C-alpha cells in the first residue's frame, strides 16, 4: 500500500506551476512568487517543491503564496505563516536555527579545520627543510671530531 | 523448474562465497598457493552461479512465468520484450540480484586477472571480497529471493511501473550498479592493504584501474539517471538533490577524491593513509546508498521498491562491513609510514586541497541527506533539506575546487612556482571573465550565480587546454614536432584532460541552462499557437493512439521559426491499464545544443465545450552539454584506463623485482 501511495504521489507531482489561469498580473510579482515556490516543499509529494508539483495541495499553497506576494508581504512573513500552518517540514531550506547548526556549519568547519591542519603540516615541513639545510652546512661536534681523526690518519 | 534451478544456483553461490572467504584466508594464513588458488576458483564459481540465477530470473520474465512472485509483481504479457528483460532489475529483489552479479563478477575478475598482485595482498583481498559476497548473496538468498514461487499463481502480472518502462532507465541501473559495486574491489584492496600493512606506490597503482573503471561507470550511470528524470518526470529538471540522487552522488564524490589522492600515493608515496580511508569510504557510501534507496527511510521521487524490514537488514550489513573496515583502519593506520615530503606550493599540495574541499562538499551532501533523519531521531521534528541548502553549501565548496583545478596540472611535484602557473593561465582567466560578463550583460542581468558558473566552465576548459598546449609547445617546438609530441602524450594525461574538460563542459551547460531557461504554459485548442523563445508552436491536432500496453492521447505540434518549419513534436499522455496509471511522454525538439521541450497536459473543457489542452513548453539552452560533459569525463576515465602504465601485466614486472627483498625483510 505504501508503495502504491509512493507511486501515486510521484505521478501526481508531475508538472509545473506555470498554469496561465493562476498567474499574477504583475510579472515582477509572479517571478518573485516562482522564486519562492522553489523554496517550499510540496508536503504530500516525494521531495519536490511546489514549483514542480501538480498535486492539489501544492496548487493551494501556490495560490496562498501568490496572494501574499500580491498583498506585499515579505518573504520572511510568508514563510513564517507557512511554518505556522504546516510545520518546518515545508521549508526546503532549513532555517538557520540552533537545532540546524550542525547541518549548516559542519561542511565549512571541515574545510577550515582541514586548512588549519595543512598549514600546521606545512609549517612542520618548513622547519624540517630548514633543519636539514642547516645540517648540511654545519657539522655536529661528533662529526667534526670524526673528520679530524680521518684527516689525521 | 528453471526458477528452482536458479534458486539452487543462488544458494550454491552463497556457499561458494563462504568457501572463497575461508579458502583465501586460509591460503594467506598458511601461505599456501594451493589454498589461495582454490579460493580464487571459488570466486569464479560464485560468479557463474549468480549469473545462472540471473539468467533463470530473466528466463522467467521473458516467458511471463507468473508463478514466480517477482515476475507476477513486475511483469505483464503485453509488455514489450525489451521491458520484460529490463524488468529483471526493476524491482527490489531483482536489483539486489544485479548487485550480487556485479559483486561476484568483480570478485572473479580480481581473482583471475589480478596476477600482478603479490600473493598475500591478493589472497587477503579475495577473502574480503568473498565476505562481502557472503553478506550480499546471503541477504538475497534469505531475505529477498527473487525466484520465490507463488502457491496460487495469477493469470496476469501487475506489470512494471510505467515510469520505469523507458530505454534510458533500462540502461541506468546496470551502469550505476557496475559503478557502485566496482568500489567493492577498492574496498577489498584497501582492507587487504591494512591487513598486510602495505600501502605504497605499487598498491596505489593496483587500486587505480579499479577505481577508474568504477568511477567511469558510475559517471555514466548517474548521467543516465539524470537524463531519465529530465525527460520522463516531465518538468524539465535534471537534478533535484533528491535523497536517491545524493545516494549515487556520494560514492562518486568519494571516488573522485580517491582518484586524485591515489595519484599522490602512486607518484610520491605520500597520503597513503588518506587514500586507504577513501577506498573504504567509497564503497561504504555505495552500501549507504543501497540502504537509503531500498529501506524507504527517506522519501524520494525515485524510490520504487521500498521495504522497512529489509532496510534494517541492509543497515546491519552496512554496519558490519563498514564497521570492520574502519575498525581495521583505526588499528593499522597509525603504523603506516608517511611518504615523501612536499612544499606548501606543489602539485601534491594542490591535490590535498582538492581532496579537502571535495571531502567538505561530500560532508554537505551527506549531512543534507541524513539530517532529516537525525532531527527526527533527536528532537522529533520533521524538517526538509532541499536544493536551496545544497546550493548554499555544496556549490561554494565545489566552486573552490574548480577555481584551483587548472593550477594543479601546471604545478610540478615536490616544489612549485605558483606565480609561474598563474602567468600561464592569464588567457584562460581572461576568457572566463569575458564569459561571466557576457552572461550578466546579455542573458540574464543580475544572475550572479549563473555568471560565475559560466565563468568557471570556461576557466576549466581554457585552463586544461592551456596545459595541453604548454606540454606540446614547451621549449619552442617546431610545427612538425607539435603533432608527434601530441601523439606521444601519455594516455593518462589525455584522460585527465578529457575529464577536466568534460567537467567544464558540464558546468557551462548547467550555468547556461539555469540562466537562459524560458518556460511557457498555454491552454490551446487544436489550431491555436503560442510562442516560446522565438519559436512558434501550433497544436495541429490531438488524436488517440494505441501502444503495445498503453492507450495514449498524442498531440501533433508543429514548431516554426521565422516562418520556416523546424520540426514537429508529438508529446503524449499515456494511460497504462495494467497499472491504472497515467504518465506523460515528453517530446523534445533538439536544436543544436539546446532543447525545445514539450509536455501535453490534461484535457480541459473550454467555455464553448470543445476540448482544449494545457501545453507546456520549455526552451532549455545548451542543455545537451549537461549530458555531454559527464560522457567526456567517463571517456577520459576509459582513456586513462588504457594507459600502458596501468595495464594489468605491467605491475607484474614491476612487482617481481622488489618482492623477494620485502619477503626476506619481513
Interface residues (C-beta under 8 A of the other chain):
Chain A: X2 X3 X6 X7 X10 X11 X13 X14 X15 X16 X18 X19 X20 X21 X38 X39 X41 X45 X46 X47 X48 X49 X52 X87 X88 X89 X90 X91 X92 X93 X94 X99 X100 X102 X103 X104 X106 X107 X108 X110 X111 X114 X115 X118 X122 X125 X126 X128 X129
Chain B: X161 X163 X233 X234 X235 X236 X237 X240 X242 X243 X296 X298 X299 X300 X301 X303 X304 X305 X306 X341 X342 X343 X344 X349 X352 X353 X356 X357 X359 X360 X361 X363 X364 X367 X368 X371 X374 X375 X379 X381 X382 X383 X384 X385 X386 X387 X388 X389 X392 X393 X394 X397 X400 X519 X520 X521 X522 X523 X579 X581 X582 X583 X584 X599 X601 X614 X616
